[in-house]
Amino acid sequence: MLSKEKIARINALSKKSKAEGLSMEEAAEQKQLREEYIKTFRASMDNTLQSVTIVDPEGNDVTPEKLKETKKNLKH
């Protein structure tokens, strides 16, 4: 998870960008922070998806085979 300070900085740079524009250094910082945020988000989403089991209304496990294989490989 990204720190509260980094999220606050992303928001501050976004607000400044809309209000008055950013310097070259600030734009580079904003880009780097956004990339870090997206990387962290994707890793978190991957972890969440790897713990999901899909069950149909009749109680049958209908988890896609690709996800089952990924789970199996992580256990070993």
ChimeraX attribute file (.defattr): number of C-alpha atoms within 10 A of each C-alpha:
attribute: neighborCount
match mode: 1-to-1
recipient: residues
	/A:1	11
	/A:2	13
	/A:3	9
	/A:4	9
	/A:5	9
	/A:6	14
	/A:7	15
	/A:8	11
	/A:9	15
	/A:10	19
	/A:11	13
	/A:12	12
	/A:13	19
	/A:14	15
	/A:15	13
	/A:16	13
	/A:17	15
	/A:18	9
	/A:19	9
	/A:20	8
	/A:21	13
	/A:22	17
	/A:23	10
	/A:24	9
	/A:25	9
	/A:26	14
	/A:27	15
	/A:28	12
	/A:29	16
	/A:30	20
	/A:31	13
	/A:32	12
	/A:33	18
	/A:34	15
	/A:35	12
	/A:36	15
	/A:37	17
	/A:38	12
	/A:39	14
	/A:40	14
	/A:41	14
	/A:42	12
	/A:43	12
	/A:44	12
	/A:45	11
	/A:46	11
	/A:47	11
	/A:48	10
	/A:49	12
	/A:50	14
	/A:51	10
	/A:52	12
	/A:53	12
	/A:54	11
	/A:55	11
	/A:56	9
	/A:57	7
	/A:58	6
	/A:59	8
	/A:60	9
	/A:61	11
	/A:62	11
	/A:63	13
	/A:64	10
	/A:65	9
	/A:66	9
	/A:67	15
	/A:68	15
	/A:69	10
	/A:70	11
	/A:71	15
	/A:72	11
	/A:73	9
	/A:74	8
	/A:75	6
	/A:76	5
